[in-house]
Amino acid sequence: AATAPRVPSTRLALHHFDTSYSLHLGALWPSVRAGLLCEQKYGALLNNFAAADHVPQELELLNATDFVSEAPQKAQQWQWEMMTQAETSPLLSASISSKIKCYTFPRGDITRFRPARPDALGLLDYYLMDAASLLPVLALSVQPDDFVLDLCAAPGGKTLALLQTGFCGHLAANDVSVSRTKRLYQILHSYVPKEVMDTVSVTSYDGRDWDQVKGGTFHKVLVDVPCTTDRHSAVEEDNNIFHKRRTKERQMLPMLQLQLLMAGILAAKPGGEVVYSTCSLSPLQNECVVERALDIAEAQFNISVHVEDLSHFRTLFQDTFSFFSDCRLGELVLPHLTANFGPMYFCKLRRM
């Protein structure tokens, strides 16, 4: 018997998104959908380890700006204009690591960055990534000599950004996939000098079992979980989680995400901080996972976990990103035609 023609995975993904996100995002969905289907916007994460002093000037001549350093300056201006309560002003600037520099083109400017180039020692001058992917790293706010765990580290953009802070006393970069860990090694090798690599350990454990390896040892933990990668799923047939063969895997994602977040919470020291992130718009993979984790931490492990308020990120970065204002917990960057970054969900937790 003739089999029915295969429905493209991208079409299945879009159908799924239309059904669920039109409910979740309401009138915003058509605009977000258009963003998902158009070319993604990138940022250039400067490599502080490369001899590339000329690069900022080169990028500024193209009208790109470092969105990280300009945000607190703008925030100070807004605060003066608004004359809001004084106690918010130090918080806004202090919460951002100034060593991370990421250049982006202004809203509506769709100029592309040139490919990265090596310096005299062969280290590449910048790393092109979705600039919204830096927000979870900025939210983690790494402090000098912190022990940091990146639980699902591949392909390596956030790992590289964590190292750019210059503050990691030790960085454990883990990813369950050996092939993806190889890619992570390649990226680190292309960007990071040997003496910094000596502070990094790359492993391929199943992140869900991490607490059995090294529980309660990290000051900062990034849990950037596998998800429906909404932008990829909407436009790429290759490796698409909406493929019919991967239905079960997709349905199990929130469970996997919860297990990984629990492992991340258990890996943090008391007083340590955890940032959970996805590149999905789905509340089932975002707020719902965090809420379940808070319940389980309390009920099964007697661990109290506090959700940190990141709403100041919306103020700080409103010029660069389009934020969803109705998240129950955490923050969500929405794709938008004039600022086509994301989706990126991130939520910061403190283990008490």
Solvent accessible surface area in square Angstrom, and as a share of the most:
residue,aa,sasa,rsa
1,A,152,1.18
2,A,107,0.83
3,T,126,0.73
4,A,88,0.68
5,P,124,0.78
6,R,139,0.51
7,V,60,0.34
8,P,45,0.29
9,S,0,0.00
10,T,23,0.13
11,R,155,0.56
12,L,45,0.23
13,A,0,0.00
14,L,27,0.14
15,H,130,0.58
16,H,75,0.34
17,F,1,0.00
18,D,46,0.24
19,T,83,0.48
20,S,42,0.27
21,Y,4,0.01
22,S,49,0.31
23,L,156,0.78
24,H,51,0.23
25,L,8,0.04
26,G,35,0.34
27,A,104,0.81
28,L,83,0.41
29,W,11,0.04
30,P,88,0.55
31,S,47,0.30
32,V,3,0.02
33,R,77,0.28
34,A,35,0.27
35,G,0,0.00
36,L,1,0.00
37,L,70,0.35
38,C,65,0.39
39,E,110,0.50
40,Q,46,0.20
41,K,21,0.09
42,Y,97,0.37
43,G,0,0.00
44,A,0,0.00
45,L,1,0.00
46,L,15,0.07
47,N,6,0.03
48,N,64,0.33
49,F,52,0.22
50,A,12,0.10
51,A,75,0.58
52,A,11,0.08
53,D,136,0.70
54,H,106,0.47
55,V,1,0.00
56,P,34,0.22
57,Q,125,0.56
58,E,47,0.21
59,L,1,0.00
60,E,94,0.42
61,L,148,0.74
62,L,87,0.43
63,N,93,0.48
64,A,1,0.01
65,T,58,0.34
66,D,13,0.07
67,F,1,0.01
68,V,1,0.01
69,S,47,0.30
70,E,40,0.18
71,A,3,0.02
72,P,21,0.13
73,Q,115,0.51
74,K,52,0.22
75,A,0,0.00
76,Q,56,0.25
77,Q,108,0.48
78,W,53,0.19
79,Q,23,0.10
80,W,180,0.63
81,E,134,0.60
82,M,139,0.62
83,M,134,0.60
84,T,60,0.35
85,Q,107,0.47
86,A,83,0.64
87,E,123,0.55
88,T,41,0.24
89,S,32,0.20
90,P,87,0.55
91,L,94,0.47
92,L,8,0.04
93,S,40,0.26
94,A,84,0.65
95,S,26,0.17
96,I,15,0.08
97,S,17,0.11
98,S,84,0.54
99,K,92,0.39
100,I,1,0.00
101,K,72,0.31
102,C,0,0.00
103,Y,9,0.04
104,T,6,0.04
105,F,7,0.03
106,P,58,0.36
107,R,102,0.37
108,G,49,0.47
109,D,35,0.18
110,I,146,0.74
111,T,66,0.38
112,R,181,0.66
113,F,20,0.08
114,R,41,0.15
115,P,107,0.67
116,A,30,0.24
117,R,127,0.46
118,P,89,0.56
119,D,24,0.13
120,A,109,0.85
121,L,159,0.79
122,G,39,0.38
123,L,18,0.09
124,L,43,0.22
125,D,6,0.03
126,Y,0,0.00
127,Y,29,0.11
128,L,61,0.30
129,M,13,0.06
130,D,18,0.09
131,A,0,0.00
132,A,0,0.00
133,S,14,0.09
134,L,0,0.00
135,L,0,0.00
136,P,0,0.00
137,V,2,0.01
138,L,1,0.01
139,A,3,0.02
140,L,0,0.00
141,S,23,0.15
142,V,2,0.01
143,Q,89,0.40
144,P,82,0.51
145,D,109,0.56
146,D,12,0.06
147,F,93,0.39
148,V,0,0.00
149,L,0,0.00
150,D,1,0.01
151,L,1,0.01
152,C,17,0.10
153,A,5,0.04
154,A,6,0.05
155,P,68,0.43
156,G,1,0.01
157,G,10,0.09
158,K,24,0.10
159,T,0,0.00
160,L,1,0.01
161,A,0,0.00
162,L,0,0.00
163,L,6,0.03
164,Q,2,0.01
165,T,2,0.01
166,G,54,0.52
167,F,52,0.22
168,C,18,0.11
169,G,30,0.29
170,H,44,0.20
171,L,0,0.00
172,A,1,0.01
173,A,0,0.00
174,N,0,0.00
175,D,7,0.03
176,V,94,0.54
177,S,30,0.19
178,V,94,0.54
179,S,82,0.53
180,R,112,0.41
181,T,9,0.06
182,K,131,0.56
183,R,116,0.42
184,L,0,0.00
185,Y,112,0.43
186,Q,109,0.49
187,I,6,0.03
188,L,0,0.00
189,H,149,0.66
190,S,36,0.23
191,Y,11,0.04
192,V,6,0.03
193,P,27,0.17
194,K,149,0.63
195,E,121,0.54
196,V,29,0.17
197,M,41,0.18
198,D,100,0.52
199,T,45,0.26
200,V,16,0.09
201,S,35,0.23
202,V,24,0.14
203,T,33,0.19
204,S,49,0.31
205,Y,94,0.36
206,D,43,0.23
207,G,3,0.03
208,R,101,0.37
209,D,63,0.33
210,W,1,0.00
211,D,43,0.22
212,Q,147,0.65
213,V,58,0.33
214,K,85,0.36
215,G,39,0.37
216,G,28,0.27
217,T,58,0.34
218,F,4,0.02
219,H,61,0.27
220,K,15,0.06
221,V,0,0.00
222,L,0,0.00
223,V,0,0.00
224,D,30,0.16
225,V,8,0.05
226,P,61,0.39
227,C,8,0.05
228,T,6,0.03
229,T,49,0.28
230,D,0,0.00
231,R,24,0.09
232,H,66,0.30
233,S,0,0.00
234,A,4,0.03
235,V,72,0.41
236,E,80,0.36
237,E,73,0.33
238,D,107,0.56
239,N,116,0.59
240,N,3,0.01
241,I,13,0.07
242,F,4,0.02
243,H,30,0.13
244,K,127,0.54
245,R,203,0.74
246,R,64,0.23
247,T,47,0.27
248,K,140,0.59
249,E,81,0.36
250,R,48,0.18
251,Q,113,0.50
252,M,94,0.42
253,L,6,0.03
254,P,45,0.28
255,M,95,0.42
256,L,47,0.24
257,Q,0,0.00
258,L,12,0.06
259,Q,64,0.29
260,L,8,0.04
261,L,0,0.00
262,M,16,0.07
263,A,2,0.01
264,G,0,0.00
265,I,1,0.00
266,L,26,0.13
267,A,0,0.00
268,A,0,0.00
269,K,70,0.29
270,P,97,0.61
271,G,39,0.38
272,G,4,0.04
273,E,14,0.06
274,V,1,0.01
275,V,0,0.00
276,Y,0,0.00
277,S,0,0.00
278,T,0,0.00
279,C,43,0.26
280,S,0,0.00
281,L,0,0.00
282,S,12,0.07
283,P,29,0.18
284,L,118,0.59
285,Q,12,0.05
286,N,1,0.00
287,E,4,0.02
288,C,37,0.22
289,V,4,0.02
290,V,0,0.00
291,E,57,0.26
292,R,129,0.47
293,A,0,0.00
294,L,39,0.19
295,D,87,0.45
296,I,23,0.12
297,A,0,0.00
298,E,94,0.42
299,A,86,0.67
300,Q,130,0.58
301,F,88,0.37
302,N,129,0.66
303,I,17,0.08
304,S,54,0.35
305,V,23,0.13
306,H,95,0.43
307,V,36,0.21
308,E,35,0.16
309,D,109,0.56
310,L,10,0.05
311,S,40,0.26
312,H,36,0.16
313,F,2,0.01
314,R,77,0.28
315,T,54,0.31
316,L,2,0.01
317,F,2,0.01
318,Q,80,0.36
319,D,62,0.32
320,T,17,0.10
321,F,2,0.01
322,S,22,0.14
323,F,31,0.13
324,F,10,0.04
325,S,77,0.50
326,D,103,0.53
327,C,26,0.15
328,R,145,0.53
329,L,34,0.17
330,G,16,0.15
331,E,6,0.03
332,L,2,0.01
333,V,0,0.00
334,L,6,0.03
335,P,1,0.00
336,H,61,0.27
337,L,95,0.47
338,T,55,0.32
339,A,1,0.01
340,N,7,0.04
341,F,2,0.01
342,G,2,0.02
343,P,2,0.01
344,M,6,0.02
345,Y,0,0.00
346,F,0,0.00
347,C,0,0.00
348,K,20,0.08
349,L,0,0.00
350,R,76,0.28
351,R,39,0.14
352,M,117,0.52
